[in-house]
């Protein structure tokens, strides 16, 4: 899998060396507020092992290009419906509101459309997760539908290649 770059960030392929970062993300109550709550260290380790077993799925750790500080995590995986590819992300609260998510999610979308030749990318988030909804809309996603899953109302967004 390819390392991606933006003006301020490096997106490096996920590996087990990133377990401490993933544990911090998955154990952060603010980060996990709309993502099913915090996970145990064992759950995170098991999830990472499963992630790394499927080489067709794409996972990146997002780092600040200059400080190498870990900012978050972005993934391209099959959506629950299995028909579409989904982009998902988690960023540490200290990086919120600084444009890192917008910048790096955009770069992953460019990769999905140009290198993977995807025709459509979806994203699912809780309706209550206003920050995530705003980010997706800023990036050009449009609402596809609403569903009730994971104990909450979800919105599924879509972005098509030639939109």
C-alpha positions in Angstrom: 0.0 0.0 0.0 1.2 3.5 -0.8 2.2 6.3 1.5 0.2 9.4 0.7 1.3 13.0 1.3 -0.5 16.3 1.7 0.8 19.8 2.3 1.0 19.2 6.1 0.6 15.5 6.6 2.0 12.0 5.8 -0.4 9.1 5.6 1.6 6.0 6.3 0.2 2.5 5.9 -1.0 1.0 9.1 1.2 -1.7 10.8 1.4 -3.3 14.2 4.0 -0.7 15.2 1.1 1.7 15.3 -0.7 -0.3 18.0 0.0 2.3 20.7 -1.6 5.0 18.6 -4.6 2.9 17.7 -5.0 2.0 21.4 -5.0 5.7 22.3 -7.6 6.5 19.6 -9.9 3.6 20.5 -9.7 4.3 24.2 -10.4 8.0 23.9 -14.0 8.7 25.0 -14.2 11.9 22.9 -13.0 10.2 19.7 -15.3 7.2 20.3 -18.4 9.2 21.4 -20.2 8.4 18.1 -18.2 5.2 17.2 -19.5 2.7 19.7 -17.6 3.7 22.7 -14.1 2.9 23.9 -12.5 -0.5 23.4 -10.2 -2.6 25.5 -6.5 -3.0 24.6 -7.2 -6.6 23.6 -10.1 -5.6 21.4 -7.9 -3.0 19.6 -5.1 -5.5 19.1 -7.5 -8.1 17.7 -9.1 -5.5 15.4 -5.8 -4.4 14.1 -4.7 -8.0 13.4 -7.9 -8.5 11.4 -7.4 -5.2 9.6 -3.9 -6.2 8.5 -4.9 -9.6 7.3 -7.0 -8.2 4.5 -4.6 -6.7 2.0 -7.3 -5.2 -0.2 -8.5 -2.9 2.6 -6.5 0.3 3.1 -5.6 1.9 6.4 -3.4 4.9 7.1 -2.0 6.5 10.2 -2.0 10.3 9.8 1.1 12.1 10.9 2.0 15.8 11.0 4.7 16.1 8.3 7.0 18.3 10.4 6.5 17.1 14.0 5.6 13.4 13.2 2.9 13.7 15.8 0.2 11.2 15.2 -3.1 13.0 14.3 -5.4 10.1 13.5 -6.4 7.2 11.3 -8.2 6.9 7.9 -9.6 3.7 6.3 -11.0 2.6 3.0 -13.0 -0.6 3.5 -16.1 -2.3 2.2 -19.3 -0.7 3.7 -21.7 -2.8 5.6 -23.8 -3.3 2.5 -20.6 -4.8 0.8 -21.5 -3.1 -2.5 -19.7 0.2 -1.8 -16.3 1.2 -0.5 -16.5 3.3 2.7 -14.1 6.0 3.9 -13.9 6.3 7.7 -11.6 8.2 10.0 -10.8 9.0 13.6 -8.7 12.0 14.7 -7.4 12.9 18.1 -9.3 15.9 19.7 -6.2 18.1 19.7 -6.2 18.0 15.9 -9.9 18.9 15.5 -10.8 22.2 13.8 -7.4 22.6 12.2 -8.2 21.2 8.7 -6.2 18.0 9.0 -9.2 15.7 8.6 -10.4 17.7 5.5 -6.9 17.7 4.0 -6.2 14.0 4.5 -9.6 12.6 3.8 -9.6 14.6 0.5 -6.2 13.0 -0.4 -7.6 9.5 0.3 -10.6 10.2 -1.8 -8.3 11.3 -4.7 -6.4 8.0 -4.2 -9.7 6.0 -4.2 -10.9 7.6 -7.4 -7.7 7.9 -9.4 -5.6 4.9 -8.2 -8.2 2.4 -7.2 -10.7 3.5 -9.9 -13.6 3.6 -7.5 -16.7 5.1 -9.0 -18.4 5.9 -5.6 -17.3 6.3 -2.0 -19.7 6.2 0.9 -19.4 7.4 4.5 -21.6 6.5 7.4 -21.8 8.5 10.6 -24.3 9.2 13.4 -26.6 12.1 12.6 -25.6 13.5 16.0 -22.0 13.7 14.9 -22.3 17.2 13.5 -18.6 17.7 13.0 -18.3 14.6 10.8 -21.4 15.5 8.9 -20.0 19.0 8.2 -16.7 17.6 7.1 -18.3 15.2 4.6 -20.6 17.9 3.2 -17.6 20.3 2.9 -15.8 17.6 0.8 -18.8 17.3 -1.5 -20.6 14.3 -0.1 -24.4 14.3 -0.4 -26.9 12.5 1.8 -27.9 9.1 0.3 -30.2 7.8 3.1 -30.8 7.5 6.8 -30.8 4.2 8.7 -31.0 3.1 12.3 -28.0 1.0 13.2 -25.7 0.6 16.2 -28.4 2.0 18.4 -28.6 5.4 16.7 -29.8 7.2 13.6 -27.1 7.1 11.0 -26.7 9.1 7.8 -25.1 7.5 4.8 -23.3 9.9 2.5 -22.1 9.3 -1.0 -19.6 10.9 -3.3 -19.4 9.9 -6.9 -16.2 10.1 -9.0 -17.5 12.6 -11.6 -19.6 14.7 -9.1 
